[in-house]
Amino acid sequence: MSNEVTIAGHTPTDLETEIAAIHAVVATVAHAQANELVDEFVGIFREDAIWTTGHGRKLFGRDAIGEFTAQVLPGGSPSGRVAYEVEHVLFLRPDVAAVKVRQLHYPLGDELDGEGAPLYVMTKEDGRWLLAANQNTPVVS
């Protein structure tokens, strides 16, 4: 479960189930990126999603996110791994959540070499949590 959950507005009816579903989306991000699965990654975005990459590239819509991901994901991390941890969930409404994620980069075994601090705004669409507005931000020492 997340380190902290903050409720603003209305609490989801089944908070534990919603938190687990949000964790599953973040796990899908990790799985898709670790295994270079473009379709799996793109499939967790809303059709009209916004994605800002860690280098500031702004992508509007699932098609643009898919095109970019197809260019950079295959072969993007030939060595090492990235771990994703849900740090904080803020429910803006029962079907809208702002999710702060800790992204840990381990290029050589278990030695931490960098960190990111993505923010995922997710919406629940037809019973499924999807990425809606997202910013992938590197942490600079």
PETA-V612379 format. One record per residue. RES is the residue in three letters. PHI is phi in whole degrees, 0 to 359 (* if undefined). BURIAL is # if it has 16 or more other C-alpha atoms within 10 Angstrom, else .. D_LAST is the distance of its C-alpha to the last C-alpha in whole Angstrom. Layout:
# PETA-V612379
RES_PHI_BURIAL_D_LAST, RES_PHI_BURIAL_D_LAST
This chain:
# PETA-V612379
MET_*_._28, SER_289_#_25, ASN_293_._23, GLU_208_._24, VAL_236_._27, THR_247_._27, ILE_253_#_31, ALA_235_._31, GLY_78_._35, HIS_262_._37, THR_284_._36, PRO_302_#_37, THR_303_._40, ASP_242_._39, LEU_303_._35, GLU_299_._35, THR_294_._36, GLU_293_#_33, ILE_298_#_30, ALA_298_._31, ALA_293_#_32, ILE_294_#_29, HIS_301_#_27, ALA_295_._29, VAL_296_#_28, VAL_296_#_24, ALA_295_#_26, THR_293_#_28, VAL_303_#_25, ALA_298_#_23, HIS_296_#_27, ALA_297_#_27, GLN_288_#_24, ALA_296_#_25, ASN_256_._28, GLU_55_#_28, LEU_259_#_30, VAL_301_#_30, ASP_297_._33, GLU_296_._32, PHE_296_#_28, VAL_295_#_30, GLY_292_#_33, ILE_262_#_31, PHE_258_#_30, ARG_295_#_33, GLU_302_#_35, ASP_257_._33, ALA_297_#_30, ILE_244_#_27, TRP_225_#_24, THR_249_#_21, THR_287_#_19, GLY_297_._15, HIS_254_._16, GLY_89_._18, ARG_286_._21, LYS_262_._24, LEU_239_#_26, PHE_242_._29, GLY_96_#_32, ARG_300_#_32, ASP_297_._34, ALA_294_#_31, ILE_297_#_28, GLY_296_#_31, GLU_299_._31, PHE_297_._27, THR_298_#_27, ALA_296_#_30, GLN_278_._28, VAL_254_._25, LEU_284_#_25, PRO_298_._28, GLY_80_._27, GLY_288_._23, SER_221_._22, PRO_296_._24, SER_220_._23, GLY_91_._21, ARG_210_#_20, VAL_232_#_18, ALA_256_._19, TYR_238_#_19, GLU_232_#_19, VAL_286_#_21, GLU_262_#_19, HIS_202_#_21, VAL_236_#_24, LEU_242_#_26, PHE_279_#_30, LEU_280_#_30, ARG_211_._34, PRO_300_#_35, ASP_247_#_35, VAL_221_#_31, ALA_224_#_28, ALA_261_#_24, VAL_238_#_22, LYS_267_#_19, VAL_241_#_18, ARG_257_#_15, GLN_246_#_15, LEU_248_#_14, HIS_258_#_14, TYR_235_#_16, PRO_287_#_17, LEU_231_._19, GLY_71_._21, ASP_258_._19, GLU_271_._16, LEU_295_._13, ASP_240_._11, GLY_180_._9, GLU_215_#_9, GLY_236_#_11, ALA_225_#_13, PRO_296_#_16, LEU_239_#_19, TYR_247_#_22, VAL_263_#_25, MET_246_#_28, THR_235_#_32, LYS_266_#_35, GLU_240_._37, ASP_50_._41, GLY_83_._39, ARG_233_._36, TRP_282_#_32, LEU_230_#_31, LEU_284_#_28, ALA_246_#_28, ALA_224_#_25, ASN_220_#_22, GLN_229_#_19, ASN_260_#_16, THR_248_#_13, PRO_285_#_10, VAL_267_._7, VAL_251_._4, SER_288_._0
